[in-house]
Amino acid sequence: MNFLYLCTQMEKQQLGLLKSIDFPADLRKLSIDDLPAVCEELRQDIVKELSVNPGHLASSLGVVELTVALHYVFDTPDDRIVWDVGHQAYGHKILTGRREQFATNRKLGGIRPFPSPMESEYDTFACGHASNSISAALGMAVASSKEGRKDERKVVAVIGDGAMSGGLAFEGLNNVSSSPNNLLIILNDNNMSIDRSVGGMKQYLLGLNTNKTYNAIRFKAERWLHGRGMMNDDRRKGLIRLSNAIKSAISHQQNIFEGMNIRYFGPFDGHNVKELVRILRQIKDMEGPKLLHLHTQKGHGYAPAEKDVTTWHAPGKFDPETGERIVDKDPNKPQKYQDVFGYTLLELAEQNPKIVGVTPAMPTGCSMNIMMKEMPERTFDVGIAEGHAVTFSGGMAKDGLIPFCNIYSAFAQRAFDNIIHDVALLGLHVVFCFDRAGVVGEDGPTHHGAFDLAALRPIPNLTIASPMDEHELRRLMYTAQLPDKGPFVIRYPRGGGVLKDWRCPLEEIKVGTGRRLHDGDDVAVLSIGPIGNEALQAAKATGAAMYDMRFLKPLDEDILHEVGRKYKHIVTVENGVRNGGLGSAVIEWLNDHGYTAQVTRLGMPDDHFVEHGTVAELQQIVGIDVESIKKAIAK
């Protein structure tokens, strides 16, 4: 026996019941009285693993009991469980054949950061972005019905963690109410997304209640009628409408779900695993769509996470015994781009009373909480609703305000039509700040900000820019809020910048101008954004010329004429997809103006998604690190 094997065996002994569960079928062999112990072991395992291999902690701790109950009651993977916002699903991964591999979660070559059908048959759908579970699960329920398995295969959508505020969730609910299906929707109501959830739906869910005795009587009556052949689909819908009307009249409260002919159960305690099993067994065979409302606590069972759920959503490394986070306190470490954005936004807002801030559920993640703390009346967290964030910003801009609308680049994909129809078409003065642009690291392909440059470049009226460093970010933000700038896009990456002293005077940058940072012969390197720091290192090492383009749209034509006349070889570098981005724009411009330089485009690949890993690992894989740029120049 080798040392690694002995360590693995000792770890298994410490897991108790969990060591006997390789797949949900093993879980279902246990007594229901064993489930609380399984939940405790599962929670401890998640805490232990994430203390050394950081990930999304609090959300997964909040659904441990629900995860165990679902796999105990339902015949997964034949029955379908569709998770929403996949950072809830660590317990699900551990119970579905990936306990031994969980230590590789989010690491290069390891298991994926979010559930994916490409990894496991237990992962029924992609769930890196919020609010899609109801629509996807309804599609699966309809497919099962078409295959003649409507009553045989159960389909469950688990939505929550703020995702019910997304518009797609309501589109799905609307279709659920009008399509024949037996879908079960579980609402994991923890009053949270990452920061605390906001809006009318939050307040509605806090006050929603349905009498347990009433539900029990109605359930028994339906089963009695169904057993005697007296409950067909039309009669069932009619009785639901009648009972809903009677209950609303008596309670003076309209249940939004039952108003849509979706049976409602709850709210129940989402941390009582034995009670959850009982409820799920009672309702899983019911005809028609159903919604089970559970109250859960994000971070449940781990005191530090319970006390500060926002910090412990993704806390980084920590001591599992004391809860002390292991934070890099290097005073020479550059400020994060998001924090430079946050402090600069507050500074600009203090100077310009027309500036307001808008974010879809990410005030802490994008550092808009800095302005929110000082100017709460001028900042708006609209919940997980990126499309609404854009159109809401457009409405404010139409009547004279200057919204800074901050969205993660990958999530901005959900608002593509809103950017075109509700902002660009009218030339409205909205400043879009796209955080997490380019490769983001361990969150993987659902979160890489790969497509913004290529997707937005063809849209009329947009100005598109990306700063090479923190000073440039501040100056671009200042420039974007000046009069008559129209819709203005600024994109920047996740994590720290390159300057220790990031504060600088706020000065205007002329739109559509770049800058030459290094002279050279034979080869010219053109870059956009912070990846230009790597390009500059490579250019200096190889004697190439280097230009920071700053703007994708409009391009600096003076630079392009200079480069086109002087250089036969051009290398473009961007932290985004090559197709349609800076490289494509340069080639198109050179061709249109009769230049014949050979252009090598460096960037994210054209036709496949980039996996997860550290930012440094991924930049090397896609070929935009310093060594890869040097090789491209030499070639």
Protein Blocks (a to p, Z undefined) as FASTA:
>chain_A
ZZklmmmmmmmmmnommmmmmbfklmmmpcfklmmmmmmmmmmmmmmmmmmmgcdfklmm
mmmmmmmmmmmmpccfkbccddehjklmmmmmmmnoplmmmmmgoiahiacfbdcfklom
klmbdcfbghklmmmmmmmmmmmmmnopmmmpccdddeeehlmmpmklmmmmmmmmmpcc
fbdcddddehiakbccedjklmmmmmgccdfklmmmmmmmmmmmmmnopacfklmmmmmm
mmmmmmmmmnopacfklmnopaceddddfkbmklmmmmmmmmmmpgcjddddddddehih
iaklmmmmmlmmpnojadfknopacddfbfkbccdfklmmmmmmmmmmmmmmkbccddeh
ilmmnopmmmmmmmmmlcccebjafklmmmmmmmmmmnopacdddddfklmmmmmmmmmm
mmmmnopacddddehiajebjnommlocfklmmmmmmpghiacdddfblklmmmmmmmmm
pghklpadddddehjdfbfblcccdddddehiacdfbdcehiacddedjklmmmmmmmmm
nopacddekpabdcdfklmmmmmmmpmbdcddddddfehplmlmmmmmmmmnopabdcdd
ddddfkbccddddfklmmmmnopafklmmmmmmZZ
